[in-house]
Amino acid sequence: MSSMDKMWASFIAIGLMVLASLLISFARTRTKGIVRGVLSVVAFLLFIPILLYVLVSML
């Protein structure tokens, strides 16, 4: 894997991390009930591809 591919993988991981943190913040401050739970689960599920992109960018 080239250095540019590693750079893009890390940028994607950073972007997904920002998205996950914004989702969690929105879910905890603006929503209630089932919507809050669904948004939290989606945000936590985003950590799976984040972890994969981070591992790819470190190889």
Secondary structure in CASP SS format (residue, H / E / C, confidence):
PFRMAT SS
TARGET T0000
AUTHOR 0000-0000-0000
METHOD secondary structure of the structure
MODEL  1
M C 1.00
S C 1.00
S H 1.00
M H 1.00
D H 1.00
K H 1.00
M H 1.00
W H 1.00
A H 1.00
S H 1.00
F H 1.00
I H 1.00
A H 1.00
I H 1.00
G H 1.00
L H 1.00
M H 1.00
V H 1.00
L H 1.00
A H 1.00
S H 1.00
L H 1.00
L H 1.00
I H 1.00
S H 1.00
F H 1.00
A H 1.00
R H 1.00
T H 1.00
R H 1.00
T C 1.00
K C 1.00
G C 1.00
I H 1.00
V H 1.00
R H 1.00
G H 1.00
V H 1.00
L H 1.00
S H 1.00
V H 1.00
V H 1.00
A H 1.00
F H 1.00
L H 1.00
L C 1.00
F H 1.00
I H 1.00
P H 1.00
I H 1.00
L H 1.00
L H 1.00
Y H 1.00
V H 1.00
L H 1.00
V H 1.00
S H 1.00
M H 1.00
L C 1.00
END
